[in-house]
Every structure is written in structure tokens, then in C-alpha cells.
Amino acid sequence: MNILASLKKINSVPWEYFSRACRYPFAKPKGGDIAITGRCNFRCRHCDIWQEKNDGELDLDAWRRIIIALRRWVGPGYAISVGGGEPLLRPDIFEILELLVRNNFKVSLETNGFLID
């Protein structure tokens, strides 16, 4: 058995610390968050995202490239939380969610729920 196969059997928690110490991704994250917009339809006191300067958003093609590249790196079953701002303000939100699901991500949507009907 080669050394990489042996190392893969090591418990993931110490492996993650080793990855951070070496600044090399030996261990992959178990999940992640993506902020697909900085826009929000609320002005909550506990959140300041609506006060930040919004320099634009990535288009659907850019998200497609990111999703495909991420899937190649992390493999199937990776948990992704989609948020922002308010992701339901994007007219292409369902296309982005569909891309994630088709690429075998476990998807959750962070929303204030106001736009759900």
C-alpha cells in the first residue's frame, strides 16, 4: 500500500489541522456557503449586508463554471448553503439551484422567506 492510501485512512480531524498547517488542501471541506447576491429586500438591524457596496453579481455562466469546478474538487454529496443577501431576488436562482442539484450537491437555501408564495 502506498503512503497516500495509508494517509487517507487517518482520522479527518487531525488531517484537517495538518492541511491548515501545511497550507495545502490534503483534506477537503465537508460543506460550504456561497453568497450569490449582496442585494436584500430587508434592512435588518442585526445584518449589515444591505449597507455594503454591491459591485455586481456573477452571471449564470460564471456560476456554472464555479459549480462544475467545485464538484470536480469535492466530489458528490458536498453540502452547499446558498445565501446572500436575499438569493430569491436573483431572477436565475432556480437555474443556479438546479445546477447544484444536478451536480450532486446537498443544497440548502438561506432566505428571509418574504418572496416565497
NORDAUR-V238527 format. One line per field, one symbol per residue. ss: DSSP state (~ for helix, > for strand, _ for the rest). psi: psi as a letter, one per 30 degrees, with the letter a starting at -180 (. if undefined). burial: b if it has 16 or more other C-alpha atoms within 10 Angstrom, else e. Layout:
# NORDAUR-V238527
ss->???
psi->???
burial->???
This chain:
# NORDAUR-V238527
ss->__~~~~~~___~~~~~~~~~~~________>>>>>_____________~~~________~~~~~~~~~~~~~~~____>>>>>___~~~___~~~~~~~~~~___>>>>________
psi->kleeeeeffkkeeeeeeeeeefhkiekklfllkkjflfkkglikefkgeffkkjgllkleeeeeeeeeeeeeefalgkkkkkabajfffkfgeeeeeeeeefghkjklkjlffegk.
burial->eeeeeeeeeeeeeebbeeeeeeeeebbeeeeeeeebbbbbeeeeeeeebbeeeeeeeeeeeebbeebeeebeebeeebbbbbbbbbbbbeeeeeebbebbeebebebebbbeeeeee
